[in-house]
């Protein structure tokens, strides 16, 4: 009886394989004899090529009208979402032309962002852990936010969008972890190591949203900049309004270029991504820790559904080791952190 059952099962498997083979042969014959397979989907193919060109030539998209180039670069990785949409449409249309054309945006997207999908975290913990967080002036729970970021274990912590009435809360709750701190305008810096040379950095706003300090770490001195560049808005008629942000980025880049310390860390809510050409004054001379040693895109805003990494940790004369995003607090931004290795003499 058992042998008969095994034989019967074997026949079922054989018949199943035969049926699948027959279906494949019929499908292949249908495709091979379908003379319209190359003619259909021409519009989809054109759209696929244009999508690839838009990603590849994003720097050539002009900013003259509504700063569209910067808007595109802020959400550039998300253009990849259009690829599976075009793929489904190409399959529905049974268009070989569209399927082949899809290779263009796939290859371009992979070249631009494929490296971010791998884990580039180096072995070892680094010499120093830094973190930055826009705590949101409208934060309904500054106490909870302060406790959360204190528990993250950073040696140096920067906060942006500090509301004057909430500053004492952050100072009191962070004091047990950080012996040294300074607040300049709406930004602040907390450190486990001695801090000196604290001063405001003029980013052409008329009020204080950037500062600079020297941290005396066990491995030497480190210049730390904290900045909150102006917000940008997407308006129906004006487009991507970012002129104030762009001017501030230029001023911040100029300050960093004239920094005397050879080791620099920038902890910022940049209100822009590393792809945004408007931040070139800063990004051209500093490395993003997320791009160098992160895992994934590290999106930080908005906290409820992160779509862009507008909060940045950048370094110069310092070796990034790892980079990550911290859990959500009461803010509309996610905190981000990085571990770095201090190299050189720091003078």
C-alpha positions as CSV (number, residue, x, y, z in Angstrom):
1,X,0.0,0.0,0.0
2,X,2.8,2.4,0.9
3,X,4.6,1.7,-2.3
4,X,1.5,2.3,-4.3
5,X,1.0,5.7,-2.5
6,X,4.6,6.7,-3.3
7,X,4.2,5.7,-7.0
8,X,1.0,7.7,-7.2
9,X,2.6,10.7,-5.6
10,X,5.5,10.4,-8.0
11,X,3.1,10.4,-10.9
12,X,1.4,13.6,-9.5
13,X,4.7,15.3,-9.3
14,X,5.6,14.3,-12.8
15,X,2.3,15.5,-14.1
16,X,2.7,18.8,-12.2
17,X,6.1,19.4,-13.7
18,X,4.7,18.5,-17.1
19,X,1.9,20.9,-16.8
20,X,4.2,23.7,-15.7
21,X,6.5,22.9,-18.6
22,X,3.6,23.0,-21.0
23,X,2.4,26.3,-19.7
24,X,5.9,27.8,-20.0
25,X,6.2,26.5,-23.6
26,X,2.9,28.0,-24.5
27,X,3.8,31.3,-22.9
28,X,7.2,31.3,-24.7
29,X,5.5,30.5,-28.0
30,X,3.0,33.3,-27.5
31,X,5.7,35.8,-26.7
32,X,7.9,34.7,-29.6
33,X,5.1,34.9,-32.1
34,X,3.6,38.2,-30.7
35,X,4.8,40.7,-33.2
36,X,3.6,43.6,-31.1
37,X,5.8,42.9,-28.1
38,X,8.3,45.4,-29.3
39,X,5.8,48.0,-30.6
40,X,3.7,48.1,-27.5
41,X,4.6,50.2,-24.5
42,X,6.7,52.9,-26.4
43,X,5.3,55.6,-24.1
44,X,6.2,53.6,-21.1
45,X,9.7,53.1,-22.5
46,X,10.1,56.8,-23.1
47,X,8.9,57.5,-19.5
48,X,11.4,55.0,-18.1
49,X,14.3,56.6,-20.0
50,X,13.2,60.1,-19.0
51,X,13.1,59.0,-15.3
52,X,16.6,57.6,-15.5
53,X,17.8,60.8,-17.2
54,X,16.1,63.0,-14.5
55,X,17.9,61.1,-11.8
56,X,21.3,61.0,-13.6
57,X,21.2,64.7,-14.6
58,X,19.5,66.1,-11.4
59,X,22.2,68.7,-11.0
60,X,21.3,70.2,-14.4
61,X,17.7,70.8,-13.4
62,X,17.5,74.6,-12.9
63,X,16.6,76.3,-9.7
64,X,15.5,79.5,-11.4
65,X,11.8,78.6,-11.2
66,X,10.6,77.7,-7.8
67,X,14.0,76.2,-6.8
68,X,12.7,73.0,-8.4
69,X,16.2,71.5,-8.6
70,X,16.7,71.7,-4.9
71,X,13.2,70.3,-4.3
72,X,13.9,67.4,-6.6
73,X,17.2,66.7,-4.9
74,X,15.6,66.7,-1.4
75,X,13.4,63.7,-2.3
76,X,15.6,62.2,-5.1
77,X,15.8,58.7,-3.7
78,X,12.0,58.4,-3.8
79,X,12.0,58.6,-7.6
80,X,12.9,54.9,-7.4
81,X,9.4,54.2,-6.3
82,X,8.2,54.9,-9.8
83,X,10.3,52.0,-11.1
84,X,8.0,49.2,-9.8
85,X,5.0,51.2,-11.0
86,X,6.4,51.3,-14.6
87,X,7.4,47.6,-14.2
88,X,3.8,46.5,-13.5
89,X,2.5,48.6,-16.4
90,X,5.1,47.1,-18.7
91,X,4.1,43.6,-17.7
92,X,0.4,44.4,-18.2
93,X,1.2,45.7,-21.6
94,X,3.5,42.8,-22.3
95,X,6.0,45.2,-23.7
96,X,9.6,44.0,-24.1
97,X,10.6,47.5,-25.1
98,X,9.4,49.0,-21.8
99,X,11.0,46.2,-19.8
100,X,14.4,46.8,-21.4
101,X,14.1,50.6,-21.0
102,X,13.5,50.1,-17.3
103,X,17.1,49.1,-17.0
104,X,18.0,52.8,-17.4
105,X,16.4,54.1,-14.2
106,X,17.3,50.9,-12.3
107,X,21.0,51.2,-13.1
108,X,21.0,55.0,-12.4
109,X,19.2,54.6,-9.0
110,X,21.6,51.8,-8.0
111,X,24.6,53.9,-8.9
112,X,23.3,56.9,-6.9
113,X,21.9,55.1,-3.8
114,X,22.8,51.4,-4.0
115,X,25.7,52.0,-1.7
116,X,23.4,53.3,1.1
117,X,21.6,49.9,1.3
118,X,24.6,48.1,2.6
119,X,25.9,48.2,6.2
120,X,29.2,50.2,6.1
121,X,29.7,50.3,9.9
122,X,33.3,49.8,10.7
123,X,34.6,47.5,13.5
124,X,35.3,49.2,16.8
125,X,33.4,51.8,18.7
126,X,35.4,54.9,17.8
127,X,36.8,57.6,20.2
128,X,33.7,59.8,20.5
129,X,30.0,59.5,20.0
130,X,28.1,62.6,18.9
131,X,24.4,63.2,18.5
132,X,22.1,66.0,17.3
133,X,18.4,66.6,17.6
134,X,15.9,69.2,16.6
135,X,13.7,69.0,19.7
136,X,10.9,71.1,18.2
137,X,9.8,74.3,19.8
138,X,6.3,73.0,20.0
139,X,7.4,69.8,21.8
140,X,4.7,68.9,24.4
141,X,7.1,66.7,26.4
142,X,10.5,68.3,26.7
143,X,11.2,66.3,29.8
144,X,10.6,63.0,28.0
145,X,12.7,64.2,25.1
146,X,15.6,65.2,27.4
147,X,15.5,61.8,29.2
148,X,15.4,59.9,25.9
149,X,18.4,61.6,24.3
150,X,20.4,61.5,27.6
151,X,19.9,57.8,27.6
152,X,21.4,57.5,24.1
153,X,24.9,57.7,25.6
154,X,26.5,60.4,23.3
155,X,29.6,62.2,24.6
156,X,28.6,65.4,22.8
157,X,25.0,66.4,22.1
158,X,23.6,69.2,20.1
159,X,20.0,70.5,20.3
160,X,18.2,72.8,17.9
161,X,15.0,74.8,18.1
162,X,15.3,75.3,21.9
163,X,12.3,77.3,23.2
164,X,13.5,79.8,25.8
165,X,10.9,78.5,28.4
166,X,12.0,74.9,27.8
167,X,15.8,75.5,28.2
168,X,15.8,75.1,32.0
169,X,14.1,71.7,31.6
170,X,16.8,70.5,29.2
171,X,19.5,72.0,31.4
172,X,18.3,70.3,34.6
173,X,17.6,66.9,33.1
174,X,20.8,66.8,31.0
175,X,23.1,68.1,33.8
176,X,23.7,64.6,35.5
177,X,25.0,63.3,32.1
178,X,26.8,66.3,30.8
179,X,29.0,68.5,33.0
180,X,29.5,71.2,30.4
181,X,27.0,73.0,28.2
182,X,26.3,76.2,26.5
183,X,23.1,77.7,24.8
184,X,23.3,80.4,22.2
185,X,20.0,81.7,20.9
186,X,17.9,78.6,19.9
187,X,20.8,76.1,19.7
188,X,22.7,74.4,22.5
189,X,25.6,72.1,23.0
190,X,26.2,69.6,25.9
191,X,29.4,67.8,26.5
192,X,31.0,65.3,28.9
193,X,34.4,67.0,28.2
194,X,35.5,70.6,28.9
195,X,34.2,73.2,26.5
196,X,35.8,76.6,25.5
197,X,35.7,79.2,22.8
198,X,31.9,79.2,22.7
199,X,30.6,81.8,20.3
200,X,27.7,82.5,18.0
201,X,28.2,81.9,14.3
202,X,26.6,84.5,12.0
203,X,24.5,82.7,9.4
204,X,22.9,85.9,8.1
205,X,19.6,85.6,9.8
206,X,19.5,88.5,12.3
207,X,19.0,86.1,15.2
208,X,21.2,83.4,16.7
209,X,20.7,79.9,15.3
210,X,24.3,78.7,15.1
211,X,27.2,78.4,17.4
212,X,30.8,77.0,17.6
213,X,32.8,75.6,20.5
214,X,36.0,73.7,21.2
215,X,35.7,70.4,23.0
216,X,38.8,69.1,24.9
217,X,38.4,65.4,24.3
218,X,40.9,62.8,25.7
219,X,42.3,62.5,22.1
220,X,42.7,66.2,21.6
221,X,40.7,69.3,20.7
222,X,37.8,69.2,18.4
223,X,35.8,72.1,16.9
224,X,32.1,71.5,17.1
225,X,29.6,73.6,15.1
226,X,25.8,73.5,15.9
227,X,23.5,75.0,13.3
228,X,19.8,75.2,12.5
229,X,19.4,76.5,9.0
230,X,16.1,78.2,8.1
231,X,13.2,76.1,7.2
232,X,12.0,75.7,3.6
233,X,8.5,75.6,2.3
234,X,6.7,74.2,-0.7
235,X,4.2,76.8,-1.9
236,X,1.8,76.5,-4.9
237,X,2.9,79.7,-6.5
238,X,6.4,80.3,-5.2
239,X,7.6,76.7,-5.4
240,X,10.4,75.6,-3.1
241,X,11.1,78.7,-1.0
242,X,14.6,78.3,0.3
243,X,16.5,81.6,-0.2
244,X,17.1,82.2,3.5
245,X,18.3,78.6,3.9
246,X,20.7,79.0,1.0
247,X,22.2,82.2,2.2
248,X,22.7,80.7,5.7
249,X,24.3,77.6,4.2
250,X,26.8,79.8,2.4
251,X,27.6,81.7,5.6
252,X,28.0,78.5,7.5
253,X,30.3,77.1,4.9
254,X,32.4,80.2,5.0
255,X,32.8,80.0,8.8
256,X,33.8,76.3,8.6
257,X,36.3,77.1,5.8
258,X,38.0,79.6,8.1
259,X,38.1,77.3,11.2
260,X,41.6,77.0,12.6
261,X,41.1,73.6,14.2
262,X,41.9,70.8,11.8
263,X,39.2,68.5,13.3
264,X,35.7,69.6,12.9
265,X,32.2,68.1,13.5
266,X,29.0,69.8,12.3
267,X,25.8,68.9,14.1
268,X,22.9,70.5,12.3
269,X,19.3,70.6,11.2
270,X,20.3,71.6,7.7
271,X,16.8,71.6,6.3
272,X,18.3,70.0,3.3
273,X,19.9,66.7,2.2
274,X,23.4,66.0,1.1
275,X,22.2,65.9,-2.5
276,X,20.8,69.4,-2.4
277,X,23.2,71.7,-4.4
278,X,22.2,74.6,-2.2
279,X,24.3,73.2,0.6
280,X,27.4,72.8,-1.5
281,X,29.3,75.5,0.5
282,X,29.2,73.0,3.4
283,X,29.0,69.6,1.8
284,X,31.9,70.3,-0.5
285,X,34.3,70.4,2.4
286,X,32.8,67.9,4.8
287,X,31.7,64.2,4.8
288,X,28.4,62.9,5.8
289,X,28.7,60.2,8.5
290,X,25.6,58.5,7.2
291,X,26.9,58.3,3.6
292,X,30.3,57.1,4.8
293,X,29.5,54.6,7.5
294,X,25.7,54.4,7.9
295,X,23.3,51.6,7.1
296,X,20.3,52.6,5.0
297,X,19.2,56.1,4.2
298,X,18.9,57.3,7.8
299,X,15.9,59.5,7.1
300,X,15.1,61.8,10.0
301,X,12.1,63.8,9.0
302,X,9.2,63.8,9.6
303,X,9.4,61.5,12.6
304,X,6.0,59.9,12.0
305,X,7.0,58.8,8.5
306,X,10.7,59.8,7.7
307,X,11.1,60.7,4.0
308,X,14.3,62.8,4.0
309,X,17.5,63.1,6.0
310,X,17.6,66.8,6.6
311,X,19.4,66.5,10.0
312,X,23.1,66.0,9.4
313,X,26.3,65.0,11.1
314,X,29.3,66.0,9.0
315,X,33.0,65.7,9.7
316,X,36.3,67.2,8.5
317,X,39.7,65.8,9.6
318,X,37.8,63.2,11.6
319,X,37.2,59.5,10.6
320,X,33.5,58.4,10.9
321,X,33.1,54.9,12.2
322,X,29.3,54.3,12.4
323,X,26.1,56.3,12.0
324,X,22.5,55.6,13.1
325,X,19.1,57.0,13.9
326,X,17.8,57.2,17.4
327,X,14.2,56.4,18.5
328,X,11.4,58.9,18.2
329,X,10.9,61.5,20.9
330,X,8.2,64.2,21.2
331,X,9.7,66.0,18.3
332,X,8.8,66.0,14.6
333,X,12.4,65.1,13.9
334,X,14.3,61.9,14.8
335,X,17.6,62.2,16.7
336,X,20.7,61.0,14.8
337,X,24.0,59.9,16.2
338,X,27.5,58.9,15.0
339,X,30.7,57.4,16.3
340,X,33.9,59.0,15.1
341,X,37.6,58.3,15.4
342,X,39.7,61.4,16.0
343,X,42.8,61.5,13.8
344,X,45.6,63.9,13.5
345,X,46.8,66.3,16.2
346,X,43.7,68.4,16.3
347,X,45.6,71.7,16.4
